[in-house]
């Protein structure tokens, strides 16, 4: 039986290409996950993974163990390039004379506003702590735990009407202690 050596080589080459394609398919998801764990956005991680696989093609004759290490090294290098590029863009943008002219104000509070929010939070906590025990428990079950009036009634072994009264009492006492400033969520939610 005479076999043409070129057919055997073609079969081996096709087998190697199929194994390489299977390797890339198997590593694609884990590589994207690895990049996301490095704080890279999903779209960027997918782009980097794809570019890494393309660059790895020139090494496809290597053993799969070596390919995996090489794939992740290529991806990390591409991620570093992306970080450097973005840092350079930020540096260029911050040296722009129109710096700040076109920026949208951030919703993050400044130090003064944060301090005021902390003081308000302390006031609210103190006011809640001064509520009568039963009233405070029912109020917290509703507002913090998110239980409905009927769930609280079952939990506390009281009627739904009793829960409504305790919530109303808590809200009235809190308004009295904190001043007559109704805030978000001060209305009684439906049972």
C-alpha positions as CSV (number, residue, x, y, z in Angstrom):
1,X,0.0,0.0,0.0
2,X,1.5,3.2,-1.1
3,X,0.6,6.3,0.9
4,X,1.4,9.7,-0.3
5,X,3.3,11.5,2.4
6,X,1.7,14.8,1.5
7,X,-1.7,13.4,2.4
8,X,-0.5,12.3,5.8
9,X,1.0,15.8,6.4
10,X,-2.3,17.4,5.3
11,X,-4.2,15.3,7.7
12,X,-1.8,16.1,10.5
13,X,-1.9,19.8,9.7
14,X,-5.7,19.7,9.7
15,X,-5.7,17.8,13.0
16,X,-3.3,20.4,14.4
17,X,-5.5,23.3,13.2
18,X,-8.6,21.7,14.7
19,X,-6.8,21.1,18.0
20,X,-5.6,24.7,18.0
21,X,-9.1,26.0,17.2
22,X,-10.5,23.9,20.0
23,X,-7.9,25.3,22.4
24,X,-8.8,28.8,21.5
25,X,-12.5,28.2,21.9
26,X,-11.9,26.6,25.3
27,X,-9.7,29.4,26.5
28,X,-11.8,32.3,25.2
29,X,-14.3,32.5,28.1
30,X,-11.8,32.0,30.9
31,X,-9.5,34.6,29.3
32,X,-12.2,37.2,29.2
33,X,-13.1,36.3,32.9
34,X,-9.4,36.7,33.8
35,X,-9.3,40.1,32.2
36,X,-12.5,41.2,33.9
37,X,-11.0,40.2,37.2
38,X,-8.1,42.6,36.3
39,X,-10.7,45.4,36.3
40,X,-11.0,45.6,32.5
41,X,-14.5,46.4,31.1
42,X,-16.3,43.5,29.3
43,X,-16.0,45.0,25.8
44,X,-12.3,45.7,26.3
45,X,-11.7,42.3,27.7
46,X,-13.4,40.7,24.7
47,X,-11.3,42.8,22.3
48,X,-8.1,42.0,24.1
49,X,-8.9,38.3,24.2
50,X,-9.6,38.3,20.5
51,X,-6.4,40.2,19.7
52,X,-4.5,37.8,21.9
53,X,-5.8,34.8,20.1
54,X,-4.9,36.4,16.7
55,X,-1.3,37.1,17.9
56,X,-1.0,33.6,19.3
57,X,-1.6,32.0,15.9
58,X,2.0,32.5,15.0
59,X,2.9,30.1,17.9
60,X,0.3,27.4,17.1
61,X,3.0,24.7,16.7
62,X,3.8,25.0,20.4
63,X,2.4,22.5,23.1
64,X,-0.9,23.5,24.5
65,X,0.6,24.1,28.0
66,X,3.0,26.6,26.6
67,X,0.3,28.2,24.4
68,X,-1.9,28.9,27.5
69,X,0.9,30.7,29.3
70,X,1.7,32.6,26.2
71,X,-1.9,33.5,25.5
72,X,-2.3,35.0,29.0
73,X,1.0,36.8,28.7
74,X,0.0,38.4,25.4
75,X,-3.4,39.4,27.0
76,X,-1.7,41.0,30.0
77,X,0.7,42.9,27.7
78,X,-2.3,44.2,25.6
79,X,-4.1,45.2,28.8
80,X,-1.1,47.1,30.0
81,X,-0.9,48.8,26.6
82,X,-4.6,49.8,26.9
83,X,-4.0,51.2,30.4
84,X,-1.0,53.2,29.2
85,X,-2.9,54.5,26.2
86,X,-5.8,55.6,28.4
87,X,-3.4,57.2,31.0
88,X,-1.7,59.1,28.2
89,X,-5.1,60.3,26.9
90,X,-6.1,61.5,30.4
91,X,-2.8,63.3,30.7
92,X,-3.3,65.0,27.4
93,X,-6.8,65.9,28.3
94,X,-5.8,67.3,31.7
95,X,-3.1,69.6,30.1
96,X,-5.8,71.0,27.7
97,X,-6.3,74.7,28.4
98,X,-10.1,74.3,28.1
99,X,-9.8,71.7,31.0
100,X,-13.1,71.6,32.8
101,X,-15.0,73.7,30.4
102,X,-16.9,70.8,28.9
103,X,-17.0,68.4,31.9
104,X,-20.2,67.3,33.4
105,X,-20.3,67.8,37.1
106,X,-20.0,64.6,39.0
107,X,-22.8,63.5,41.3
108,X,-20.2,62.6,44.0
109,X,-20.6,64.8,47.1
110,X,-17.8,67.0,48.2
111,X,-16.3,66.8,51.7
112,X,-18.7,69.4,53.2
113,X,-21.7,67.7,51.7
114,X,-20.4,64.3,52.9
115,X,-20.0,65.6,56.4
116,X,-23.5,67.1,56.4
117,X,-24.9,63.7,55.2
118,X,-23.0,61.9,58.0
119,X,-24.5,64.3,60.6
120,X,-28.0,63.8,59.1
121,X,-27.5,60.0,59.2
122,X,-26.5,60.2,62.9
123,X,-29.6,62.3,63.6
124,X,-31.8,59.8,61.9
125,X,-30.2,56.8,63.7
126,X,-30.6,58.5,67.0
127,X,-34.3,59.3,66.3
128,X,-35.0,55.7,65.3
129,X,-33.2,54.5,68.5
130,X,-35.6,56.7,70.6
131,X,-38.7,55.0,69.1
132,X,-40.6,52.7,71.5
133,X,-39.2,49.1,71.1
134,X,-42.2,47.5,69.4
135,X,-42.7,50.5,67.1
136,X,-39.0,50.5,66.2
137,X,-38.9,46.8,65.4
138,X,-41.9,47.0,63.1
139,X,-40.6,50.1,61.4
140,X,-37.2,48.5,60.8
141,X,-38.8,45.3,59.5
142,X,-40.6,47.4,57.0
143,X,-38.0,50.0,56.0
144,X,-34.8,48.0,56.4
145,X,-35.8,44.4,55.9
146,X,-38.3,45.3,53.2
147,X,-41.1,43.2,54.7
148,X,-44.7,44.0,53.7
149,X,-47.3,44.8,56.4
150,X,-48.8,41.3,56.1
151,X,-45.4,39.7,56.4
152,X,-44.6,41.8,59.5
153,X,-48.0,40.9,61.0
154,X,-47.3,37.2,60.6
155,X,-43.7,37.6,62.0
156,X,-44.8,39.7,65.0
157,X,-48.0,37.7,65.5
158,X,-50.2,40.9,65.3
159,X,-52.8,42.1,62.9
160,X,-52.1,44.1,59.8
161,X,-54.0,47.0,61.3
162,X,-51.6,46.9,64.3
163,X,-48.6,47.1,61.9
164,X,-50.2,50.0,60.1
165,X,-50.7,51.9,63.4
166,X,-47.1,51.2,64.5
167,X,-45.7,52.4,61.2
168,X,-47.8,55.6,61.3
169,X,-46.8,56.1,64.9
170,X,-43.1,55.7,64.0
171,X,-43.4,58.1,61.1
172,X,-45.1,60.7,63.2
173,X,-42.5,60.4,66.0
174,X,-39.7,60.6,63.5
175,X,-41.1,63.7,61.9
176,X,-41.6,65.3,65.3
177,X,-38.0,64.5,66.3
178,X,-36.3,65.4,63.0
179,X,-38.5,68.3,62.1
180,X,-41.4,68.4,59.7
181,X,-39.3,67.5,56.6
182,X,-40.9,64.5,54.9
183,X,-38.2,62.6,53.1
184,X,-38.3,59.9,50.4
185,X,-40.2,56.9,51.5
186,X,-42.2,58.6,54.3
187,X,-45.5,57.6,52.9
188,X,-46.9,54.3,54.1
189,X,-46.4,51.6,51.5
190,X,-49.3,49.4,50.7
191,X,-49.7,46.2,52.7
